[in-house]
Amino acid sequence: MSKKFHIDSDITKAETLPATFYKDQSVFDDLKEQVFLKSWQWISDVNMVKLQNSVHPFVLLDGFLTEPMVLTKDSDDSIHCLTNVCTHRGNLVAINPSKSKKLTCGYHGRRFNLKGEFEHMPEFNEAKDFPRPCDNLHQFPLRKWGQFLFAGLNPSFDFQQVIDKMNERVGFLPLEEFNLDKTISKDYLVYAHWALYCDNYLEGFHVPFVHDDLNAVLDYVSYTTEIYEYCNLQIGYTDKATEIFDLPKDHIDYGKNVAAYYYWVFPNMMFNFYPWGLSINIVKPLDLNRTKVSFISYVYDPSKLNKGAASDIEKVEREDEVVVENVQKGVRSSFYKAGRFSPNREKGVHHFHRLLAEFLNK
């Protein structure tokens, strides 16, 4: 049973989540069922199953959810996201990425089509009331944004509303033309609770104190946060002669010097748009004290790399890690209970805490 949390809807009165949230193992376990299983996760891009009759197994949030899943593309070019667990005895169906017209379990030969529908099972002629719908592979909801794929395990909201909200600002960008660059993509191990990492991301309040170089590029005074239902946006403006977006005339921010759009999507996804392209950050819980953060970079204009607000992403990340790991040590104190929110600068953190409380209290 989840512990009850209350975050006042009025940020001028609200207190943050209590320290117990970050150090209670039972709360951490509840987050799996109450938050992560009821939200959406970034899977990859469509190139994971580029050709017809492609099969690509993967594990979602390995070490936390550790959910075996498989992407397939059938002969109609339709992409499906299925459980990778055979409905007979629980064996993994697909072991390696491959080209195949069928999914066949290597344990006892149960066969499915690439939509996950049961087709054949040896030695089951005498089984009564067989097959049943539960003998099909479970199909997960899948949403596509440009070339990017998102799956929900048992989502409580439609991810399309998040996509629509992000498209209001970045829909003019040709996401299909963004290219994955593995040379600048990287995983970081952070010795802190995953939600503390998100707390830090969700406010620009710390920028003048932690990120000297980034602060020199961004105009802190005009830095803004916009709150939506299941996502929020931080906009980094600049008053320097640096890289900015070439916005179309009908864009809501036309005429403004936008250096970066920072989108956070509940509970653990970040989409950082820069004039050079996109840095996706996926925050992956491991345990109460450890988090893996995957930076996945998609480049659109290589000539603008390492300029402006994205001039040294790794340096900014390392600076954030130091702060977050220090907070991890601090919240474990017997004398820290909870904090307050800056009404002007911590709207994003307040939004995150309200969503966490809402999902855990259901």
C-alpha positions in Angstrom: 0.0 0.0 0.0 1.5 3.3 -1.1 2.2 6.0 1.6 0.0 9.1 1.1 1.7 12.3 0.0 0.2 15.8 -0.3 1.6 18.6 -2.3 -0.5 21.8 -2.1 -1.7 23.0 -5.5 -0.8 26.5 -4.5 3.0 26.7 -5.0 3.2 29.7 -2.6 2.0 27.4 0.2 3.3 24.1 -0.9 6.1 22.0 0.7 8.2 19.6 -1.3 8.0 15.8 -1.1 9.4 14.8 2.3 12.8 13.3 2.8 11.2 9.9 3.4 10.2 9.8 -0.2 13.8 9.6 -1.3 15.0 7.1 1.3 12.1 4.7 1.9 12.4 1.4 0.0 8.7 0.6 0.1 8.0 4.0 -1.6 10.7 3.2 -4.2 9.0 -0.2 -4.9 5.6 1.5 -5.1 6.9 3.8 -7.8 7.3 0.8 -10.2 3.6 -0.2 -9.9 2.0 3.2 -9.4 4.1 5.5 -11.6 6.3 3.7 -14.2 3.8 0.9 -15.1 1.1 3.6 -15.6 3.1 6.0 -17.8 5.1 5.9 -21.1 8.7 5.1 -21.9 10.9 6.0 -24.8 11.9 2.9 -26.7 14.1 4.0 -29.6 13.6 5.1 -33.2 12.1 3.3 -36.2 15.5 2.2 -37.4 15.4 -0.4 -34.7 13.2 -2.4 -37.0 14.0 -0.7 -40.3 13.1 -3.5 -42.7 9.9 -5.5 -43.2 9.8 -8.8 -41.1 12.2 -7.4 -38.6 12.4 -8.5 -34.9 14.2 -6.6 -32.2 14.1 -7.8 -28.6 15.0 -5.5 -25.7 14.6 -5.1 -22.0 12.7 -2.0 -20.7 14.5 -0.2 -17.8 16.7 -3.2 -17.1 17.5 -3.4 -13.4 14.2 -1.7 -12.4 11.2 -2.7 -14.5 13.3 -5.3 -16.3 10.4 -5.9 -18.7 11.2 -8.2 -21.7 9.7 -6.7 -24.9 10.1 -7.1 -28.6 9.6 -4.7 -31.5 8.4 -6.2 -34.8 7.7 -4.8 -38.2 5.4 -7.0 -40.3 5.0 -7.3 -44.1 2.5 -4.4 -44.1 5.2 -2.1 -42.6 3.3 -1.9 -39.3 5.3 -1.7 -36.1 4.2 -3.6 -33.0 5.5 -3.7 -29.5 4.9 -7.0 -27.8 5.8 -8.9 -24.7 8.8 -11.1 -25.4 7.5 -13.8 -23.0 6.0 -17.0 -24.4 2.4 -17.6 -23.2 3.2 -21.3 -22.7 5.9 -21.5 -20.1 7.4 -18.0 -19.9 10.4 -18.5 -22.1 11.9 -15.5 -24.0 10.6 -15.8 -27.5 13.1 -13.7 -29.4 16.7 -13.8 -28.3 18.6 -11.7 -30.9 17.6 -9.1 -33.5 16.8 -10.9 -36.7 14.8 -11.0 -40.0 11.8 -13.4 -39.6 8.2 -13.7 -40.7 7.3 -15.4 -37.4 8.0 -15.5 -33.7 8.8 -19.0 -32.6 9.7 -20.0 -29.1 12.8 -22.1 -29.0 11.6 -24.0 -25.9 8.6 -25.9 -27.2 7.9 -24.4 -30.6 4.9 -22.2 -29.9 4.5 -19.9 -32.9 3.1 -16.4 -33.3 2.8 -13.9 -36.2 4.6 -10.6 -36.0 1.4 -9.0 -34.6 1.7 -11.4 -31.6 -1.2 -13.5 -32.6 -1.0 -17.2 -31.7 -0.7 -19.5 -34.7 0.6 -23.0 -33.8 1.6 -25.2 -30.9 2.9 -28.8 -31.2 1.3 -31.5 -29.1 -1.7 -29.5 -28.1 -4.3 -31.3 -30.2 -6.1 -32.7 -27.2 -6.1 -29.5 -25.1 -9.6 -28.3 -24.5 -10.7 -24.6 -24.9 -7.4 -23.9 -26.8 -6.2 -21.5 -28.0 -7.7 -18.6 -26.0 -7.1 -14.8 -26.3 -4.6 -15.1 -23.5 -2.4 -17.4 -25.7 -1.6 -14.4 -27.9 1.4 -12.3 -27.0 0.4 -9.1 -25.1 0.5 -6.0 -27.3 1.6 -2.8 -25.7 0.2 0.6 -26.8 2.7 2.3 -29.1 3.0 5.9 -30.2 5.3 7.4 -32.9 6.6 10.9 -32.9 8.6 11.6 -36.0 11.0 8.6 -36.0 10.8 8.1 -32.2 8.8 5.3 -30.6 7.2 5.3 -27.2 5.4 2.4 -25.4 3.2 2.2 -22.4 2.9 -0.8 -20.2 -0.5 0.1 -18.6 -0.6 3.8 -19.3 -3.2 6.0 -17.5 -3.0 8.7 -20.1 -2.7 9.0 -23.9 0.8 10.0 -25.0 -0.5 11.7 -28.0 -1.5 14.7 -25.8 2.2 15.0 -24.9 3.3 14.8 -28.5 0.7 17.5 -29.5 2.0 19.8 -26.7 5.6 19.4 -27.8 4.7 20.0 -31.4 3.4 23.4 -30.6 7.0 24.6 -30.2 9.2 22.1 -32.1 6.8 20.7 -34.7 8.5 22.8 -37.4 11.7 20.7 -37.0 12.1 17.7 -39.4 12.5 15.0 -36.8 12.7 12.3 -39.4 16.0 13.9 -40.7 17.7 13.8 -37.3 20.5 11.3 -37.2 21.6 9.2 -34.2 25.2 10.0 -33.3 26.5 7.2 -31.1 29.9 8.9 -30.7 28.3 11.7 -28.6 25.7 9.5 -26.9 26.7 8.3 -23.4 25.5 6.7 -20.2 26.2 8.2 -16.7 25.9 6.5 -13.4 24.7 8.9 -10.7 24.8 8.0 -7.1 21.5 9.4 -6.2 17.7 8.7 -6.2 16.3 9.1 -9.8 13.7 11.7 -8.7 16.5 14.0 -7.3 18.0 14.0 -10.7 14.7 15.1 -12.2 14.2 17.7 -9.5 17.5 19.3 -10.5 16.6 19.2 -14.2 13.2 20.8 -13.7 14.5 24.2 -12.6 16.9 26.8 -13.9 17.2 28.3 -10.4 20.6 26.6 -9.9 22.1 27.7 -13.2 23.9 30.9 -11.9 25.3 29.0 -8.9 26.3 25.7 -10.6 26.9 26.3 -14.3 29.1 29.3 -15.0 29.5 28.6 -18.7 25.9 27.9 -19.3 24.8 31.0 -17.3 27.1 33.1 -19.5 25.0 32.0 -22.6 21.5 32.0 -21.2 19.6 35.0 -20.1 18.6 34.0 -16.6 16.1 36.8 -16.1 14.0 35.7 -19.1 14.3 32.0 -18.4 10.7 30.6 -18.3 8.9 27.4 -17.4 5.5 26.4 -18.8 3.4 23.7 -17.2 1.2 21.2 -19.0 -0.7 18.2 -17.8 2.0 15.4 -18.1 5.0 17.4 -19.3 6.5 20.8 -18.9 8.8 23.1 -20.9 11.8 25.3 -19.9 12.8 27.9 -22.5 16.3 29.1 -22.5 16.6 32.5 -24.2 19.9 34.3 -24.9 21.0 37.9 -25.4 24.4 36.8 -26.7 25.6 36.4 -30.3 25.2 32.7 -30.1 23.4 29.8 -31.8 19.6 30.3 -31.8 16.7 28.6 -33.6 15.6 29.9 -37.0 11.9 30.0 -36.1 9.2 30.3 -38.8 7.2 33.5 -38.9 4.0 31.8 -37.6 5.9 30.4 -34.6 4.7 31.4 -31.1 8.3 32.5 -30.3 9.1 34.2 -33.6 11.4 37.2 -33.0 12.8 35.8 -29.8 16.4 34.5 -29.3 15.7 30.9 -28.2 18.8 28.9 -27.5 17.1 25.8 -26.2 13.8 24.1 -25.5 14.0 21.7 -22.6 11.0 19.4 -22.4 10.4 17.1 -19.5 7.9 14.3 -19.8 6.5 12.4 -16.8 8.1 10.6 -15.1 11.6 10.3 -16.4 12.2 11.6 -20.0 13.8 14.8 -21.1 14.0 16.1 -24.7 16.5 18.9 -25.1 16.2 20.7 -28.4 19.1 22.8 -29.6 19.8 24.4 -33.0 22.1 21.4 -33.8 19.5 18.8 -32.9 18.2 16.8 -30.0 19.7 15.4 -26.8 17.3 12.8 -25.2 17.9 12.0 -21.6 16.3 8.9 -20.1 16.5 8.7 -16.3 16.7 5.0 -15.3 16.2 4.1 -11.7 18.5 1.3 -10.4 17.9 1.4 -6.6 17.4 4.0 -3.9 20.9 5.4 -4.3 21.8 4.8 -7.9 20.5 6.0 -11.2 21.6 5.5 -14.8 21.1 8.5 -17.1 21.3 7.8 -20.8 22.1 10.7 -23.1 21.1 9.9 -26.7 22.0 12.5 -29.3 20.3 13.0 -32.7 22.1 15.6 -34.9 20.4 17.7 -37.5 23.0 20.4 -38.2 26.5 19.3 -37.3 27.9 22.8 -38.0 26.2 24.0 -34.8 27.4 21.3 -32.4 29.3 22.5 -29.3 28.0 26.0 -29.7 25.6 28.1 -27.7 23.6 26.5 -24.9 24.9 23.1 -25.8 28.6 24.1 -26.0 29.7 21.5 -23.3 26.8 19.2 -22.4 29.1 16.8 -20.6 30.5 19.5 -18.4 27.0 20.6 -17.4 26.1 17.0 -16.7 29.1 16.5 -14.4 28.3 19.7 -12.6 24.7 18.5 -12.1 25.9 15.1 -10.8 28.0 16.7 -8.1 25.0 18.8 -6.8 22.5 15.9 -7.1 24.9 13.5 -5.3 25.4 16.0 -2.5 21.6 16.4 -2.2 21.3 12.6 -1.9 23.6 12.8 1.1 21.7 15.7 2.6 18.2 14.3 2.4 19.3 11.3 4.4 19.9 13.6 7.4 17.7 13.0 10.4 17.1 16.7 10.5 15.9 17.5 7.0 12.2 17.0 6.6 11.0 19.0 3.5 11.6 22.3 1.8 9.6 25.0 0.1 9.3 26.0 -3.6 10.4 29.2 -5.2 7.1 30.4 -6.8 9.0 32.0 -9.6 11.8 29.4 -10.3 10.6 26.0 -9.2 7.2 25.6 -11.0 8.6 22.5 -12.8 9.7 20.8 -9.6 6.3 21.6 -8.0 4.5 20.1 -11.0 6.7 16.9 -10.8 6.0 16.4 -7.1 2.3 16.9 -7.5 2.2 14.3 -10.3 4.2 11.8 -8.1 1.9 12.4 -5.2 -1.2 12.0 -7.4 0.0 8.7 -8.9 1.1 7.2 -5.6 -2.1 8.2 -3.9 -4.4 6.4 -6.4 
